[in-house]
Amino acid sequence: MKKLSKRNGSITPSPIRKMFNLVGSKANTINLVLGEPDFPTPRHIIDFSYRALCEGNTHYTHNSGMELLRKTIAQKLNRETGLDYQFDSQIIVTAGAQEALFLTFQTLLEKGDEVILSNPYYPPYANEIALGGGTPVFVDVHERDGFVFTLASLEKAITKHTKAILVNSPANPTGGMIAPEVLQGIAELAVRYDLYVVTDEVYKAFRYDGEAYVSIASFPGMKERTIILDSLSKSYAMTGWRVGFAACNDDIYAHMMHMQENVMSCVSTAAQFAAVEAYAGPQQALHDMIGEYGKRRRLIVDGLNSIPHISCIEPKGAFYAFANMSETGMSSEEFAMSLFDDTGVLLVPGSGFGSAGEGYIRISFATSQKIIQEGLNRINSFIAKKCH
């Protein structure tokens, strides 16, 4: 048999899925792994999609998504950023932010191009950059800085090969959120060095300290060089619907649209109608979910900080606690596997998110307070046994 593509070797298996795949291998498992909201999709969204299907809306849409949804997204972006995006030349509907990420790097990158991103990082970022022919360049971010870039370290990483900076705020896995003045500094670097900025904003609804949402696209000179990626998966508990979007300049849009033709034609029509209702319909369910996540954040941060040898700064956004367990003397991988073997608690070792994640564990609080509390109790018992 002929050899398979070497491209396959550039893909690193997900540490998140590695841990999640252990679910069911042990009785009474506590799953604190996935960023999967435990809420159902709000009923009015489901009903709106169902009615659309019953009315015969079961056919292909435009490759970039149906006009109604793209207009709705343009209105949403205008409300949130103050920027005007043209629905027919600057917005493309994708199969979640994941496909938007894929299309973005397939469009932007040539072999040898570099993309700067933070370390720790969401693993598919590096994979999508590699699939696009580029090279990920990691800049370590630290607990003392809230797990966000310092401008000095970011500028130091820029070379003649740098094509783009990838920003994720609020961030997975750390919950770090970049302050507006730092975003402005990143924007100024992008303009000075003629770089694109890819901004993954899927967690922007999950902000817990009253801080305003600011997109880097809103700073002077940035709209044309920024690609906004977003999704309904987290904010509207719609992970299984697989619908998101990218907003970008006309040239990038045109290339992404033609690529979309050859990747998946268009996103499911049912999912697109659901997205229209999610963005344009009642928002009470979203507000209620965020309120509950805020309570869970308080529970998990206080609980972790009460356990010997564990510490955790408050995540400013998203729904992950990135806890420091370096005092246990174990590696993060050893900690995670030993914890599961002894107690049935599943979480993700920080090393799975890059070298700067070593010494940490990621715990998702996208689950009930009851499950979180039980998980904390078992972690506490585990620490008492291992680190007495």
C-alpha positions in Angstrom: 0.0 0.0 0.0 1.2 3.5 -0.8 2.1 5.7 2.2 -0.5 8.1 3.6 -0.1 11.8 3.7 2.6 13.2 6.0 0.1 15.8 6.9 -1.4 13.3 9.4 1.8 13.5 11.4 1.3 17.2 12.1 -1.9 16.5 14.1 -1.6 16.0 17.9 -4.3 14.0 19.5 -6.5 16.0 21.9 -5.7 15.5 25.6 -9.3 16.6 26.3 -10.7 13.7 24.3 -8.1 11.3 25.8 -9.5 12.0 29.2 -13.2 12.1 28.1 -12.8 8.7 26.5 -12.3 7.3 30.0 -15.9 8.1 30.8 -17.7 4.8 31.4 -14.5 2.8 32.1 -15.1 3.2 35.9 -18.3 3.3 37.9 -19.4 6.5 39.6 -17.2 8.7 37.5 -17.2 12.5 38.1 -16.7 14.2 34.7 -15.0 17.6 34.9 -13.5 17.4 31.4 -15.5 18.8 28.6 -16.5 22.4 27.9 -20.0 21.0 27.2 -22.8 23.1 28.8 -25.0 20.8 30.9 -28.0 23.0 29.9 -30.4 22.0 27.1 -30.7 24.3 24.1 -33.4 26.8 25.0 -36.8 25.6 23.9 -37.8 28.6 21.8 -34.7 28.0 19.7 -35.6 24.4 19.1 -39.3 25.3 18.3 -38.2 28.0 15.8 -36.0 25.6 13.9 -38.7 22.9 14.0 -41.3 25.3 12.5 -38.9 26.3 9.8 -38.3 22.6 8.8 -42.0 21.9 8.8 -42.5 24.9 6.5 -40.2 23.2 3.9 -36.9 24.8 4.7 -34.9 21.6 4.2 -32.7 22.6 1.3 -29.3 24.0 0.5 -28.5 27.5 1.5 -25.9 29.9 0.0 -22.4 28.5 0.7 -21.8 31.4 3.1 -25.1 30.8 5.0 -28.6 32.0 4.5 -29.2 35.7 4.1 -31.4 36.0 7.1 -28.8 34.6 9.5 -25.9 36.6 8.0 -28.0 39.8 8.4 -28.8 38.8 12.0 -25.1 38.3 12.7 -24.2 41.7 11.1 -26.7 43.4 13.4 -25.3 41.5 16.4 -21.8 42.6 15.6 -22.9 46.2 15.1 -24.5 46.2 18.6 -21.5 44.6 20.2 -18.6 46.3 18.4 -20.0 49.4 16.8 -18.6 48.1 13.4 -20.6 47.6 10.2 -20.0 44.2 8.6 -21.6 43.6 5.2 -23.7 40.4 5.3 -23.0 39.5 1.7 -19.3 40.0 1.6 -17.8 39.9 5.1 -19.7 37.2 7.1 -19.6 33.4 6.5 -21.6 30.9 8.5 -19.5 27.8 9.5 -19.9 24.5 11.3 -19.0 26.0 14.6 -15.9 28.1 15.3 -13.8 25.0 14.7 -14.5 25.1 10.9 -14.1 28.9 10.9 -10.6 28.3 12.4 -9.8 25.8 9.7 -11.0 28.0 6.9 -9.1 31.0 8.3 -5.7 29.3 8.4 -6.2 27.6 5.1 -6.9 31.1 3.7 -4.2 33.1 5.5 -1.1 30.8 5.6 1.6 29.7 3.2 4.4 27.3 4.1 6.8 29.0 6.6 4.3 31.6 7.9 4.3 31.9 11.6 1.3 32.5 13.9 1.9 33.7 17.5 -0.4 32.2 20.2 -0.3 31.9 24.0 1.0 28.9 25.9 -1.1 27.3 27.5 -3.4 27.1 24.5 -6.4 25.2 23.1 -4.7 22.3 21.2 -6.6 22.5 17.9 -5.1 26.0 17.4 -1.7 24.5 16.8 -3.1 21.7 14.7 -5.1 24.1 12.4 -2.0 26.3 11.9 0.0 23.2 10.9 -2.7 22.0 8.5 -2.5 25.4 6.9 1.2 25.0 6.3 2.2 27.4 9.1 4.2 27.2 12.2 2.8 28.0 15.7 5.0 30.2 17.8 4.2 30.0 21.4 4.5 32.8 23.9 4.3 31.7 27.5 1.6 33.4 29.6 1.8 33.2 33.4 -0.5 33.0 36.4 1.1 36.2 37.8 -0.2 38.0 34.7 -3.6 36.5 34.7 -2.6 34.1 32.0 -2.5 36.8 29.3 0.1 38.2 27.0 2.5 40.9 28.1 3.2 43.3 25.2 6.9 43.0 25.6 6.9 39.2 25.3 4.5 39.3 22.4 6.6 41.8 20.4 9.7 39.8 21.1 8.2 36.8 19.3 7.5 38.8 16.1 9.8 37.9 13.2 9.9 38.6 9.5 7.9 35.3 9.0 5.0 36.3 11.4 1.7 36.4 9.6 -0.8 36.6 12.4 -1.4 36.8 16.1 -4.1 34.5 17.6 -6.1 35.9 20.5 -8.5 34.0 22.7 -10.2 36.1 25.3 -11.7 34.9 27.6 -9.4 31.9 27.1 -9.6 28.2 27.1 -8.0 26.6 29.2 -7.1 29.4 31.7 -10.2 31.7 31.9 -7.8 34.6 31.3 -9.2 37.7 29.8 -7.2 40.4 28.1 -7.8 43.9 29.4 -8.8 46.6 26.8 -5.6 48.5 27.2 -3.6 45.3 26.4 -5.8 44.6 23.4 -5.1 48.1 22.2 -1.4 47.4 22.5 -1.8 44.2 20.5 -3.7 46.1 17.9 -0.9 48.7 17.7 1.7 45.9 17.2 -0.5 44.3 14.5 -0.7 47.6 12.6 3.0 48.4 13.1 4.2 45.0 11.8 1.4 44.6 9.2 -0.1 41.4 10.8 -3.5 39.8 10.8 -5.2 39.1 14.1 -7.4 36.0 14.5 -9.7 36.5 17.5 -11.6 33.6 19.0 -14.5 35.1 20.9 -16.6 32.0 21.6 -16.5 32.6 25.4 -17.1 36.4 25.3 -20.6 36.0 26.9 -19.0 34.4 30.0 -17.5 37.4 31.9 -18.0 37.4 35.6 -16.6 40.7 37.0 -18.7 43.2 35.2 -16.0 43.9 32.6 -17.3 45.2 29.2 -16.7 43.1 26.1 -14.2 44.6 23.7 -13.2 43.1 20.4 -9.8 43.9 19.0 -11.5 44.5 15.7 -12.9 47.8 17.1 -9.5 49.5 17.5 -8.2 51.9 14.8 -6.9 50.1 11.7 -8.0 46.7 12.9 -11.3 45.8 11.2 -9.6 45.0 7.8 -6.9 42.9 9.4 -9.0 41.0 12.0 -10.9 37.8 11.6 -13.5 37.3 14.3 -14.5 33.7 15.1 -17.6 33.0 17.1 -20.0 30.2 17.8 -23.3 29.5 19.5 -22.1 26.3 21.0 -21.2 27.6 24.5 -23.4 30.7 24.9 -26.6 29.0 23.8 -25.9 25.4 24.8 -25.8 24.4 21.1 -22.7 22.3 20.8 -24.5 19.6 18.8 -26.0 22.0 16.3 -22.5 22.9 14.9 -23.1 26.5 13.9 -20.8 29.5 14.1 -19.3 32.2 11.9 -16.3 34.2 10.8 -16.4 38.0 10.1 -13.5 39.4 8.1 -12.6 41.6 5.1 -14.0 41.1 1.6 -10.9 39.4 0.2 -10.6 36.9 3.1 -14.3 36.2 2.9 -14.2 35.5 -0.9 -11.4 32.9 -0.4 -13.2 31.3 2.6 -16.5 31.1 0.8 -14.9 29.3 -2.2 -13.2 26.9 0.2 -16.5 26.3 2.0 -17.9 25.1 -1.3 -15.4 22.3 -1.4 -15.5 21.4 2.3 -19.2 21.1 3.2 -21.3 23.2 0.8 -23.2 24.9 3.6 -24.1 24.5 7.3 -27.3 22.6 8.1 -30.3 24.7 7.3 -32.0 23.6 10.6 -29.0 24.8 12.6 -29.0 28.1 10.7 -32.6 28.8 11.6 -31.9 27.9 15.2 -29.0 30.4 15.2 -31.3 33.2 13.9 -33.7 32.7 16.8 -30.8 32.4 19.3 -29.3 35.7 18.3 -32.6 37.6 17.6 -35.0 36.0 20.1 -35.3 36.2 23.9 -32.1 36.3 25.8 -33.3 35.3 29.3 -32.0 31.8 29.1 -28.5 33.1 28.3 -28.6 35.4 31.2 -29.9 32.7 33.5 -27.1 30.3 32.4 -24.4 32.9 33.0 -25.8 33.6 36.4 -25.5 29.9 37.3 -22.0 29.7 35.9 -21.0 32.6 38.1 -22.2 30.6 41.2 -20.3 27.5 40.0 -17.2 29.6 39.6 -17.4 30.8 43.1 -18.0 27.3 44.4 -15.1 25.7 42.5 -12.5 28.5 43.2 -13.3 28.6 46.9 -13.3 24.8 47.1 -10.0 24.4 45.3 -8.3 27.0 47.4 -9.4 25.2 50.6 -7.6 22.0 49.5 -4.0 21.7 50.7 -1.3 21.9 48.0 -3.9 23.3 45.5 -4.4 27.0 44.5 -6.5 28.6 41.9 -6.8 32.2 40.7 -10.3 33.3 39.7 -11.0 32.8 36.0 -12.3 36.1 34.6 -14.2 34.4 31.9 -15.1 31.1 30.2 -16.0 28.1 32.5 -12.7 26.5 33.4 -10.7 26.6 36.5 -6.9 26.3 35.8 -5.6 25.2 39.2 -2.0 25.1 40.3 -1.1 21.7 41.7 2.7 21.9 41.5 3.0 21.7 45.3 1.8 18.1 45.1 5.1 17.0 43.6 3.4 15.2 40.8 3.3 16.0 37.1 0.0 17.1 35.9 -0.4 13.9 33.8 0.5 11.8 36.9 -2.0 13.8 39.0 -4.8 13.5 36.5 -4.4 9.7 35.9 -3.8 8.9 39.6 -6.8 11.0 40.6 -9.0 9.1 38.2 -7.7 5.7 39.2 -8.2 6.4 42.9 -11.4 8.4 42.9 -13.1 8.4 39.5 -12.7 12.1 39.0 -11.9 13.1 35.4 -10.1 16.4 34.6 -7.5 17.4 32.1 -3.7 17.7 32.9 -2.4 21.1 32.1 0.5 19.7 30.1 -2.1 18.8 27.5 -2.4 22.5 26.7 1.3 23.1 26.1 4.5 23.2 28.1 3.5 26.2 30.1 0.5 24.2 31.4 2.7 21.8 33.3 1.9 22.1 37.0 -1.7 22.8 36.4 -5.0 21.0 35.9 -8.1 22.2 34.0 -11.4 21.6 35.6 -14.6 22.4 33.7 -17.5 23.9 35.7 -19.9 23.4 32.9 -21.7 20.9 35.1 -24.0 21.0 38.2 -23.0 22.4 41.6 -23.8 19.0 43.1 -21.2 17.3 40.7 -18.7 20.0 41.3 -19.0 19.6 45.1 -18.6 15.9 44.9 -15.6 16.3 42.7 -14.0 18.7 45.1 -14.7 16.3 48.0 -12.9 13.5 46.2 -10.0 15.7 45.2 -9.6 16.7 48.8 -9.6 13.1 49.9 -7.1 12.2 47.2 -4.7 15.0 48.3 -5.0 14.0 51.9 -4.0 10.4 51.0 -1.2 11.3 48.6 0.3 14.4 50.2 0.0 13.7 53.9 
